[in-house]
Amino acid sequence: MREAVIRRFLEILEEKKITVNKLANLSGVAPSTVKNIFNGTSRNPGIVTIKLLCDGLGITVTEFFNSPIFEKLEIEEIE
């Protein structure tokens, strides 16, 4: 699941031409927290953090999770 979240954020950042640092500024999430999510240090970003990042990107959480990336998850990836 963590890898899918990272891939989805990277996909959106690329679409919107936004850097990770810009995402931190737009969302009000500490740059260190955002970097920890992207480099895998944060193993399980919470839904509140995901919501804040989505707000910074101007999308809803539903739009974030409405992606084929999440439809293809295997049970092992979720745990």
PDB file of N, CA, C and O in Angstrom:
ATOM      1  N   MET A   1       0.827  -1.190   0.000  1.00  0.00           N
ATOM      2  CA  MET A   1       0.000   0.000   0.000  1.00  0.00           C
ATOM      3  C   MET A   1       0.874   1.257   0.000  1.00  0.00           C
ATOM      4  O   MET A   1       0.592   2.219  -0.715  1.00  0.00           O
ATOM      5  N   ARG A   2       1.938   1.236   0.812  1.00  0.00           N
ATOM      6  CA  ARG A   2       2.823   2.396   0.899  1.00  0.00           C
ATOM      7  C   ARG A   2       3.393   2.753  -0.471  1.00  0.00           C
ATOM      8  O   ARG A   2       3.429   3.922  -0.855  1.00  0.00           O
ATOM      9  N   GLU A   3       3.839   1.728  -1.204  1.00  0.00           N
ATOM     10  CA  GLU A   3       4.402   1.968  -2.533  1.00  0.00           C
ATOM     11  C   GLU A   3       3.352   2.544  -3.480  1.00  0.00           C
ATOM     12  O   GLU A   3       3.666   3.402  -4.305  1.00  0.00           O
ATOM     13  N   ALA A   4       2.122   2.082  -3.368  1.00  0.00           N
ATOM     14  CA  ALA A   4       1.051   2.592  -4.222  1.00  0.00           C
ATOM     15  C   ALA A   4       0.769   4.069  -3.914  1.00  0.00           C
ATOM     16  O   ALA A   4       0.543   4.865  -4.825  1.00  0.00           O
ATOM     17  N   VAL A   5       0.784   4.426  -2.635  1.00  0.00           N
ATOM     18  CA  VAL A   5       0.566   5.820  -2.242  1.00  0.00           C
ATOM     19  C   VAL A   5       1.669   6.701  -2.820  1.00  0.00           C
ATOM     20  O   VAL A   5       1.396   7.769  -3.368  1.00  0.00           O
ATOM     21  N   ILE A   6       2.904   6.251  -2.696  1.00  0.00           N
ATOM     22  CA  ILE A   6       4.033   7.010  -3.241  1.00  0.00           C
ATOM     23  C   ILE A   6       3.905   7.151  -4.749  1.00  0.00           C
ATOM     24  O   ILE A   6       4.065   8.245  -5.290  1.00  0.00           O
ATOM     25  N   ARG A   7       3.614   6.041  -5.431  1.00  0.00           N
ATOM     26  CA  ARG A   7       3.476   6.097  -6.895  1.00  0.00           C
ATOM     27  C   ARG A   7       2.369   7.049  -7.319  1.00  0.00           C
ATOM     28  O   ARG A   7       2.516   7.786  -8.293  1.00  0.00           O
ATOM     29  N   ARG A   8       1.252   7.032  -6.579  1.00  0.00           N
ATOM     30  CA  ARG A   8       0.129   7.901  -6.929  1.00  0.00           C
ATOM     31  C   ARG A   8       0.495   9.367  -6.732  1.00  0.00           C
ATOM     32  O   ARG A   8       0.188  10.202  -7.582  1.00  0.00           O
ATOM     33  N   PHE A   9       1.150   9.687  -5.613  1.00  0.00           N
ATOM     34  CA  PHE A   9       1.570  11.069  -5.412  1.00  0.00           C
ATOM     35  C   PHE A   9       2.561  11.498  -6.489  1.00  0.00           C
ATOM     36  O   PHE A   9       2.457  12.608  -7.010  1.00  0.00           O
ATOM     37  N   LEU A  10       3.507  10.651  -6.827  1.00  0.00           N
ATOM     38  CA  LEU A  10       4.471  10.999  -7.874  1.00  0.00           C
ATOM     39  C   LEU A  10       3.784  11.229  -9.212  1.00  0.00           C
ATOM     40  O   LEU A  10       4.155  12.127  -9.968  1.00  0.00           O
ATOM     41  N   GLU A  11       2.787  10.416  -9.493  1.00  0.00           N
ATOM     42  CA  GLU A  11       2.014  10.567 -10.726  1.00  0.00           C
ATOM     43  C   GLU A  11       1.337  11.941 -10.780  1.00  0.00           C
ATOM     44  O   GLU A  11       1.381  12.627 -11.800  1.00  0.00           O
ATOM     45  N   ILE A  12       0.720  12.322  -9.682  1.00  0.00           N
ATOM     46  CA  ILE A  12       0.011  13.612  -9.629  1.00  0.00           C
ATOM     47  C   ILE A  12       1.006  14.771  -9.674  1.00  0.00           C
ATOM     48  O   ILE A  12       0.766  15.769 -10.354  1.00  0.00           O
ATOM     49  N   LEU A  13       2.122  14.642  -8.950  1.00  0.00           N
ATOM     50  CA  LEU A  13       3.134  15.697  -8.974  1.00  0.00           C
ATOM     51  C   LEU A  13       3.645  15.920 -10.392  1.00  0.00           C
ATOM     52  O   LEU A  13       3.839  17.057 -10.823  1.00  0.00           O
ATOM     53  N   GLU A  14       3.859  14.832 -11.105  1.00  0.00           N
ATOM     54  CA  GLU A  14       4.324  14.948 -12.487  1.00  0.00           C
ATOM     55  C   GLU A  14       3.271  15.628 -13.364  1.00  0.00           C
ATOM     56  O   GLU A  14       3.597  16.510 -14.160  1.00  0.00           O
ATOM     57  N   GLU A  15       2.012  15.217 -13.217  1.00  0.00           N
ATOM     58  CA  GLU A  15       0.925  15.813 -13.995  1.00  0.00           C
ATOM     59  C   GLU A  15       0.833  17.318 -13.759  1.00  0.00           C
ATOM     60  O   GLU A  15       0.646  18.096 -14.695  1.00  0.00           O
ATOM     61  N   LYS A  16       0.968  17.714 -12.492  1.00  0.00           N
ATOM     62  CA  LYS A  16       0.800  19.116 -12.119  1.00  0.00           C
ATOM     63  C   LYS A  16       2.113  19.897 -12.156  1.00  0.00           C
ATOM     64  O   LYS A  16       2.139  21.102 -11.906  1.00  0.00           O
ATOM     65  N   LYS A  17       3.202  19.193 -12.473  1.00  0.00           N
ATOM     66  CA  LYS A  17       4.532  19.803 -12.526  1.00  0.00           C
ATOM     67  C   LYS A  17       4.878  20.501 -11.213  1.00  0.00           C
ATOM     68  O   LYS A  17       5.281  21.664 -11.189  1.00  0.00           O
ATOM     69  N   ILE A  18       4.707  19.755 -10.126  1.00  0.00           N
ATOM     70  CA  ILE A  18       4.968  20.246  -8.773  1.00  0.00           C
ATOM     71  C   ILE A  18       6.072  19.396  -8.159  1.00  0.00           C
ATOM     72  O   ILE A  18       6.077  18.174  -8.307  1.00  0.00           O
ATOM     73  N   THR A  19       7.000  20.042  -7.475  1.00  0.00           N
ATOM     74  CA  THR A  19       8.066  19.310  -6.788  1.00  0.00           C
ATOM     75  C   THR A  19       7.587  18.858  -5.411  1.00  0.00           C
ATOM     76  O   THR A  19       6.554  19.312  -4.919  1.00  0.00           O
ATOM     77  N   VAL A  20       8.345  17.969  -4.805  1.00  0.00           N
ATOM     78  CA  VAL A  20       8.028  17.494  -3.460  1.00  0.00           C
ATOM     79  C   VAL A  20       8.069  18.669  -2.474  1.00  0.00           C
ATOM     80  O   VAL A  20       7.211  18.774  -1.597  1.00  0.00           O
ATOM     81  N   ASN A  21       9.060  19.547  -2.619  1.00  0.00           N
ATOM     82  CA  ASN A  21       9.140  20.710  -1.728  1.00  0.00           C
ATOM     83  C   ASN A  21       7.943  21.632  -1.901  1.00  0.00           C
ATOM     84  O   ASN A  21       7.412  22.159  -0.923  1.00  0.00           O
ATOM     85  N   LYS A  22       7.524  21.824  -3.128  1.00  0.00           N
ATOM     86  CA  LYS A  22       6.353  22.666  -3.393  1.00  0.00           C
ATOM     87  C   LYS A  22       5.105  22.033  -2.780  1.00  0.00           C
ATOM     88  O   LYS A  22       4.254  22.738  -2.238  1.00  0.00           O
ATOM     89  N   LEU A  23       4.993  20.714  -2.864  1.00  0.00           N
ATOM     90  CA  LEU A  23       3.865  20.009  -2.259  1.00  0.00           C
ATOM     91  C   LEU A  23       3.836  20.268  -0.754  1.00  0.00           C
ATOM     92  O   LEU A  23       2.771  20.519  -0.191  1.00  0.00           O
ATOM     93  N   ALA A  24       4.982  20.211  -0.106  1.00  0.00           N
ATOM     94  CA  ALA A  24       5.050  20.485   1.331  1.00  0.00           C
ATOM     95  C   ALA A  24       4.550  21.896   1.617  1.00  0.00           C
ATOM     96  O   ALA A  24       3.766  22.098   2.544  1.00  0.00           O
ATOM     97  N   ASN A  25       4.990  22.867   0.836  1.00  0.00           N
ATOM     98  CA  ASN A  25       4.556  24.254   1.036  1.00  0.00           C
ATOM     99  C   ASN A  25       3.063  24.422   0.807  1.00  0.00           C
ATOM    100  O   ASN A  25       2.387  25.089   1.590  1.00  0.00           O
ATOM    101  N   LEU A  26       2.544  23.828  -0.251  1.00  0.00           N
ATOM    102  CA  LEU A  26       1.121  23.955  -0.580  1.00  0.00           C
ATOM    103  C   LEU A  26       0.223  23.294   0.460  1.00  0.00           C
ATOM    104  O   LEU A  26      -0.886  23.759   0.722  1.00  0.00           O
ATOM    105  N   SER A  27       0.710  22.207   1.049  1.00  0.00           N
ATOM    106  CA  SER A  27      -0.127  21.416   1.947  1.00  0.00           C
ATOM    107  C   SER A  27       0.030  21.796   3.417  1.00  0.00           C
ATOM    108  O   SER A  27      -0.812  21.451   4.245  1.00  0.00           O
ATOM    109  N   GLY A  28       1.097  22.498   3.733  1.00  0.00           N
ATOM    110  CA  GLY A  28       1.343  22.831   5.134  1.00  0.00           C
ATOM    111  C   GLY A  28       1.921  21.674   5.930  1.00  0.00           C
ATOM    112  O   GLY A  28       1.985  21.735   7.158  1.00  0.00           O
ATOM    113  N   VAL A  29       2.338  20.628   5.245  1.00  0.00           N
ATOM    114  CA  VAL A  29       2.976  19.484   5.893  1.00  0.00           C
ATOM    115  C   VAL A  29       4.480  19.747   5.896  1.00  0.00           C
ATOM    116  O   VAL A  29       5.034  20.214   4.900  1.00  0.00           O
ATOM    117  N   ALA A  30       5.131  19.451   7.002  1.00  0.00           N
ATOM    118  CA  ALA A  30       6.571  19.690   7.114  1.00  0.00           C
ATOM    119  C   ALA A  30       7.318  19.010   5.973  1.00  0.00           C
ATOM    120  O   ALA A  30       7.047  17.853   5.651  1.00  0.00           O
ATOM    121  N   PRO A  31       8.261  19.728   5.362  1.00  0.00           N
ATOM    122  CA  PRO A  31       9.034  19.116   4.270  1.00  0.00           C
ATOM    123  C   PRO A  31       9.691  17.798   4.677  1.00  0.00           C
ATOM    124  O   PRO A  31       9.783  16.882   3.860  1.00  0.00           O
ATOM    125  N   SER A  32      10.145  17.689   5.918  1.00  0.00           N
ATOM    126  CA  SER A  32      10.771  16.440   6.363  1.00  0.00           C
ATOM    127  C   SER A  32       9.764  15.291   6.361  1.00  0.00           C
ATOM    128  O   SER A  32      10.117  14.159   6.031  1.00  0.00           O
ATOM    129  N   THR A  33       8.514  15.575   6.726  1.00  0.00           N
ATOM    130  CA  THR A  33       7.471  14.544   6.718  1.00  0.00           C
ATOM    131  C   THR A  33       7.194  14.087   5.295  1.00  0.00           C
ATOM    132  O   THR A  33       7.088  12.890   5.029  1.00  0.00           O
ATOM    133  N   VAL A  34       7.077  15.040   4.384  1.00  0.00           N
ATOM    134  CA  VAL A  34       6.806  14.706   2.982  1.00  0.00           C
ATOM    135  C   VAL A  34       7.966  13.885   2.414  1.00  0.00           C
ATOM    136  O   VAL A  34       7.747  12.878   1.741  1.00  0.00           O
ATOM    137  N   LYS A  35       9.189  14.315   2.684  1.00  0.00           N
ATOM    138  CA  LYS A  35      10.355  13.573   2.181  1.00  0.00           C
ATOM    139  C   LYS A  35      10.411  12.174   2.778  1.00  0.00           C
ATOM    140  O   LYS A  35      10.778  11.223   2.088  1.00  0.00           O
ATOM    141  N   ASN A  36      10.051  12.035   4.050  1.00  0.00           N
ATOM    142  CA  ASN A  36      10.045  10.715   4.684  1.00  0.00           C
ATOM    143  C   ASN A  36       9.029   9.783   4.034  1.00  0.00           C
ATOM    144  O   ASN A  36       9.262   8.578   3.934  1.00  0.00           O
ATOM    145  N   ILE A  37       7.911  10.333   3.595  1.00  0.00           N
ATOM    146  CA  ILE A  37       6.918   9.525   2.887  1.00  0.00           C
ATOM    147  C   ILE A  37       7.507   9.040   1.562  1.00  0.00           C
ATOM    148  O   ILE A  37       7.397   7.862   1.221  1.00  0.00           O
ATOM    149  N   PHE A  38       8.125   9.946   0.826  1.00  0.00           N
ATOM    150  CA  PHE A  38       8.622   9.610  -0.502  1.00  0.00           C
ATOM    151  C   PHE A  38       9.863   8.728  -0.489  1.00  0.00           C
ATOM    152  O   PHE A  38      10.074   7.947  -1.416  1.00  0.00           O
ATOM    153  N   ASN A  39      10.690   8.842   0.554  1.00  0.00           N
ATOM    154  CA  ASN A  39      11.887   7.996   0.571  1.00  0.00           C
ATOM    155  C   ASN A  39      11.666   6.691   1.333  1.00  0.00           C
ATOM    156  O   ASN A  39      12.589   5.888   1.467  1.00  0.00           O
ATOM    157  N   GLY A  40      10.454   6.477   1.832  1.00  0.00           N
ATOM    158  CA  GLY A  40      10.113   5.219   2.465  1.00  0.00           C
ATOM    159  C   GLY A  40      10.389   5.148   3.952  1.00  0.00           C
ATOM    160  O   GLY A  40      10.124   4.122   4.579  1.00  0.00           O
ATOM    161  N   THR A  41      10.921   6.225   4.534  1.00  0.00           N
ATOM    162  CA  THR A  41      11.178   6.234   5.973  1.00  0.00           C
ATOM    163  C   THR A  41       9.882   6.144   6.754  1.00  0.00           C
ATOM    164  O   THR A  41       9.800   5.447   7.765  1.00  0.00           O
ATOM    165  N   SER A  42       8.864   6.859   6.276  1.00  0.00           N
ATOM    166  CA  SER A  42       7.530   6.779   6.877  1.00  0.00           C
ATOM    167  C   SER A  42       6.834   5.577   6.254  1.00  0.00           C
ATOM    168  O   SER A  42       6.431   5.626   5.092  1.00  0.00           O
ATOM    169  N   ARG A  43       6.693   4.519   7.006  1.00  0.00           N
ATOM    170  CA  ARG A  43       6.179   3.267   6.455  1.00  0.00           C
ATOM    171  C   ARG A  43       4.675   3.286   6.215  1.00  0.00           C
ATOM    172  O   ARG A  43       4.171   2.541   5.375  1.00  0.00           O
ATOM    173  N   ASN A  44       3.961   4.125   6.940  1.00  0.00           N
ATOM    174  CA  ASN A  44       2.509   4.131   6.812  1.00  0.00           C
ATOM    175  C   ASN A  44       1.969   5.543   7.020  1.00  0.00           C
ATOM    176  O   ASN A  44       1.552   5.889   8.126  1.00  0.00           O
ATOM    177  N   PRO A  45       1.974   6.369   5.958  1.00  0.00           N
ATOM    178  CA  PRO A  45       1.449   7.726   6.131  1.00  0.00           C
ATOM    179  C   PRO A  45      -0.030   7.680   6.505  1.00  0.00           C
ATOM    180  O   PRO A  45      -0.812   6.961   5.883  1.00  0.00           O
ATOM    181  N   GLY A  46      -0.400   8.437   7.504  1.00  0.00           N
ATOM    182  CA  GLY A  46      -1.777   8.445   7.975  1.00  0.00           C
ATOM    183  C   GLY A  46      -2.716   9.145   7.008  1.00  0.00           C
ATOM    184  O   GLY A  46      -2.291   9.918   6.149  1.00  0.00           O
ATOM    185  N   ILE A  47      -3.979   8.863   7.162  1.00  0.00           N
ATOM    186  CA  ILE A  47      -4.994   9.441   6.278  1.00  0.00           C
ATOM    187  C   ILE A  47      -5.073  10.954   6.444  1.00  0.00           C
ATOM    188  O   ILE A  47      -5.388  11.661   5.487  1.00  0.00           O
ATOM    189  N   VAL A  48      -4.790  11.463   7.643  1.00  0.00           N
ATOM    190  CA  VAL A  48      -4.805  12.916   7.853  1.00  0.00           C
ATOM    191  C   VAL A  48      -3.712  13.566   7.009  1.00  0.00           C
ATOM    192  O   VAL A  48      -3.942  14.597   6.378  1.00  0.00           O
ATOM    193  N   THR A  49      -2.537  12.971   6.999  1.00  0.00           N
ATOM    194  CA  THR A  49      -1.440  13.502   6.186  1.00  0.00           C
ATOM    195  C   THR A  49      -1.775  13.403   4.704  1.00  0.00           C
ATOM    196  O   THR A  49      -1.535  14.344   3.947  1.00  0.00           O
ATOM    197  N   ILE A  50      -2.323  12.279   4.292  1.00  0.00           N
ATOM    198  CA  ILE A  50      -2.717  12.123   2.889  1.00  0.00           C
ATOM    199  C   ILE A  50      -3.758  13.180   2.523  1.00  0.00           C
ATOM    200  O   ILE A  50      -3.694  13.759   1.438  1.00  0.00           O
ATOM    201  N   LYS A  51      -4.712  13.436   3.412  1.00  0.00           N
ATOM    202  CA  LYS A  51      -5.739  14.447   3.166  1.00  0.00           C
ATOM    203  C   LYS A  51      -5.111  15.830   3.013  1.00  0.00           C
ATOM    204  O   LYS A  51      -5.476  16.576   2.104  1.00  0.00           O
ATOM    205  N   LEU A  52      -4.173  16.178   3.889  1.00  0.00           N
ATOM    206  CA  LEU A  52      -3.505  17.477   3.790  1.00  0.00           C
ATOM    207  C   LEU A  52      -2.742  17.612   2.474  1.00  0.00           C
ATOM    208  O   LEU A  52      -2.766  18.668   1.842  1.00  0.00           O
ATOM    209  N   LEU A  53      -2.072  16.548   2.071  1.00  0.00           N
ATOM    210  CA  LEU A  53      -1.346  16.583   0.800  1.00  0.00           C
ATOM    211  C   LEU A  53      -2.310  16.716  -0.376  1.00  0.00           C
ATOM    212  O   LEU A  53      -2.044  17.454  -1.325  1.00  0.00           O
ATOM    213  N   CYS A  54      -3.415  16.008  -0.309  1.00  0.00           N
ATOM    214  CA  CYS A  54      -4.439  16.125  -1.359  1.00  0.00           C
ATOM    215  C   CYS A  54      -4.989  17.551  -1.421  1.00  0.00           C
ATOM    216  O   CYS A  54      -5.169  18.106  -2.505  1.00  0.00           O
ATOM    217  N   ASP A  55      -5.255  18.138  -0.253  1.00  0.00           N
ATOM    218  CA  ASP A  55      -5.732  19.524  -0.215  1.00  0.00           C
ATOM    219  C   ASP A  55      -4.728  20.449  -0.902  1.00  0.00           C
ATOM    220  O   ASP A  55      -5.109  21.328  -1.674  1.00  0.00           O
ATOM    221  N   GLY A  56      -3.451  20.243  -0.616  1.00  0.00           N
ATOM    222  CA  GLY A  56      -2.407  21.051  -1.245  1.00  0.00           C
ATOM    223  C   GLY A  56      -2.366  20.884  -2.754  1.00  0.00           C
ATOM    224  O   GLY A  56      -2.010  21.813  -3.479  1.00  0.00           O
ATOM    225  N   LEU A  57      -2.729  19.708  -3.220  1.00  0.00           N
ATOM    226  CA  LEU A  57      -2.760  19.435  -4.656  1.00  0.00           C
ATOM    227  C   LEU A  57      -4.071  19.854  -5.309  1.00  0.00           C
ATOM    228  O   LEU A  57      -4.203  19.826  -6.533  1.00  0.00           O
ATOM    229  N   GLY A  58      -5.041  20.244  -4.479  1.00  0.00           N
ATOM    230  CA  GLY A  58      -6.331  20.654  -5.017  1.00  0.00           C
ATOM    231  C   GLY A  58      -7.186  19.497  -5.482  1.00  0.00           C
ATOM    232  O   GLY A  58      -7.998  19.642  -6.395  1.00  0.00           O
ATOM    233  N   ILE A  59      -7.000  18.323  -4.843  1.00  0.00           N
ATOM    234  CA  ILE A  59      -7.815  17.164  -5.178  1.00  0.00           C
ATOM    235  C   ILE A  59      -8.427  16.598  -3.905  1.00  0.00           C
ATOM    236  O   ILE A  59      -7.973  16.889  -2.799  1.00  0.00           O
ATOM    237  N   THR A  60      -9.461  15.788  -4.076  1.00  0.00           N
ATOM    238  CA  THR A  60     -10.082  15.135  -2.928  1.00  0.00           C
ATOM    239  C   THR A  60      -9.372  13.811  -2.659  1.00  0.00           C
ATOM    240  O   THR A  60      -8.658  13.288  -3.515  1.00  0.00           O
ATOM    241  N   VAL A  61      -9.576  13.289  -1.476  1.00  0.00           N
ATOM    242  CA  VAL A  61      -9.032  11.971  -1.145  1.00  0.00           C
ATOM    243  C   VAL A  61      -9.639  10.919  -2.074  1.00  0.00           C
ATOM    244  O   VAL A  61      -8.958   9.979  -2.484  1.00  0.00           O
ATOM    245  N   THR A  62     -10.907  11.079  -2.398  1.00  0.00           N
ATOM    246  CA  THR A  62     -11.564  10.153  -3.328  1.00  0.00           C
ATOM    247  C   THR A  62     -10.870  10.175  -4.682  1.00  0.00           C
ATOM    248  O   THR A  62     -10.625   9.122  -5.272  1.00  0.00           O
ATOM    249  N   GLU A  63     -10.553  11.368  -5.179  1.00  0.00           N
ATOM    250  CA  GLU A  63      -9.839  11.464  -6.455  1.00  0.00           C
ATOM    251  C   GLU A  63      -8.459  10.809  -6.360  1.00  0.00           C
ATOM    252  O   GLU A  63      -8.001  10.163  -7.302  1.00  0.00           O
ATOM    253  N   PHE A  64      -7.810  10.985  -5.216  1.00  0.00           N
ATOM    254  CA  PHE A  64      -6.492  10.394  -5.024  1.00  0.00           C
ATOM    255  C   PHE A  64      -6.556   8.874  -5.126  1.00  0.00           C
ATOM    256  O   PHE A  64      -5.769   8.259  -5.845  1.00  0.00           O
ATOM    257  N   PHE A  65      -7.499   8.273  -4.400  1.00  0.00           N
ATOM    258  CA  PHE A  65      -7.579   6.813  -4.365  1.00  0.00           C
ATOM    259  C   PHE A  65      -8.316   6.217  -5.562  1.00  0.00           C
ATOM    260  O   PHE A  65      -8.301   5.000  -5.744  1.00  0.00           O
ATOM    261  N   ASN A  66      -8.954   7.042  -6.373  1.00  0.00           N
ATOM    262  CA  ASN A  66      -9.652   6.573  -7.566  1.00  0.00           C
ATOM    263  C   ASN A  66      -8.640   6.430  -8.706  1.00  0.00           C
ATOM    264  O   ASN A  66      -8.612   7.232  -9.639  1.00  0.00           O
ATOM    265  N   SER A  67      -7.826   5.409  -8.606  1.00  0.00           N
ATOM    266  CA  SER A  67      -6.758   5.184  -9.573  1.00  0.00           C
ATOM    267  C   SER A  67      -6.538   3.690  -9.745  1.00  0.00           C
ATOM    268  O   SER A  67      -6.693   2.925  -8.793  1.00  0.00           O
ATOM    269  N   PRO A  68      -6.182   3.273 -10.943  1.00  0.00           N
ATOM    270  CA  PRO A  68      -5.875   1.858 -11.169  1.00  0.00           C
ATOM    271  C   PRO A  68      -4.740   1.356 -10.273  1.00  0.00           C
ATOM    272  O   PRO A  68      -4.634   0.157 -10.017  1.00  0.00           O
ATOM    273  N   ILE A  69      -3.903   2.263  -9.803  1.00  0.00           N
ATOM    274  CA  ILE A  69      -2.803   1.871  -8.910  1.00  0.00           C
ATOM    275  C   ILE A  69      -3.348   1.125  -7.699  1.00  0.00           C
ATOM    276  O   ILE A  69      -2.757   0.141  -7.255  1.00  0.00           O
ATOM    277  N   PHE A  70      -4.473   1.590  -7.165  1.00  0.00           N
ATOM    278  CA  PHE A  70      -5.039   0.984  -5.965  1.00  0.00           C
ATOM    279  C   PHE A  70      -5.952  -0.196  -6.275  1.00  0.00           C
ATOM    280  O   PHE A  70      -6.182  -1.041  -5.410  1.00  0.00           O
ATOM    281  N   GLU A  71      -6.467  -0.264  -7.481  1.00  0.00           N
ATOM    282  CA  GLU A  71      -7.341  -1.369  -7.856  1.00  0.00           C
ATOM    283  C   GLU A  71      -6.567  -2.681  -7.993  1.00  0.00           C
ATOM    284  O   GLU A  71      -7.148  -3.760  -7.877  1.00  0.00           O
ATOM    285  N   LYS A  72      -5.288  -2.591  -8.234  1.00  0.00           N
ATOM    286  CA  LYS A  72      -4.475  -3.777  -8.507  1.00  0.00           C
ATOM    287  C   LYS A  72      -3.729  -4.281  -7.272  1.00  0.00           C
ATOM    288  O   LYS A  72      -2.921  -5.203  -7.383  1.00  0.00           O
ATOM    289  N   LEU A  73      -3.976  -3.707  -6.117  1.00  0.00           N
ATOM    290  CA  LEU A  73      -3.253  -4.133  -4.916  1.00  0.00           C
ATOM    291  C   LEU A  73      -3.587  -5.561  -4.535  1.00  0.00           C
ATOM    292  O   LEU A  73      -4.742  -5.983  -4.600  1.00  0.00           O
ATOM    293  N   GLU A  74      -2.590  -6.279  -4.146  1.00  0.00           N
ATOM    294  CA  GLU A  74      -2.771  -7.628  -3.633  1.00  0.00           C
ATOM    295  C   GLU A  74      -2.901  -7.541  -2.116  1.00  0.00           C
ATOM    296  O   GLU A  74      -2.452  -6.566  -1.513  1.00  0.00           O
ATOM    297  N   ILE A  75      -3.495  -8.524  -1.509  1.00  0.00           N
ATOM    298  CA  ILE A  75      -3.687  -8.555  -0.051  1.00  0.00           C
ATOM    299  C   ILE A  75      -2.366  -8.373   0.668  1.00  0.00           C
ATOM    300  O   ILE A  75      -2.303  -7.651   1.664  1.00  0.00           O
ATOM    301  N   GLU A  76      -1.302  -9.014   0.186  1.00  0.00           N
ATOM    302  CA  GLU A  76       0.000  -8.926   0.844  1.00  0.00           C
ATOM    303  C   GLU A  76       0.505  -7.497   0.868  1.00  0.00           C
ATOM    304  O   GLU A  76       1.177  -7.102   1.820  1.00  0.00           O
ATOM    305  N   GLU A  77       0.199  -6.710  -0.158  1.00  0.00           N
ATOM    306  CA  GLU A  77       0.660  -5.330  -0.238  1.00  0.00           C
ATOM    307  C   GLU A  77      -0.060  -4.446   0.751  1.00  0.00           C
ATOM    308  O   GLU A  77       0.486  -3.423   1.162  1.00  0.00           O
ATOM    309  N   ILE A  78      -1.262  -4.802   1.146  1.00  0.00           N
ATOM    310  CA  ILE A  78      -2.062  -3.981   2.044  1.00  0.00           C
ATOM    311  C   ILE A  78      -1.595  -4.147   3.478  1.00  0.00           C
ATOM    312  O   ILE A  78      -1.604  -3.188   4.250  1.00  0.00           O
ATOM    313  N   GLU A  79      -1.192  -5.339   3.837  1.00  0.00           N
ATOM    314  CA  GLU A  79      -0.820  -5.617   5.221  1.00  0.00           C
ATOM    315  C   GLU A  79       0.497  -4.996   5.603  1.00  0.00           C
ATOM    316  O   GLU A  79       0.943  -5.144   6.741  1.00  0.00           O
TER     317      GLU A  79
END
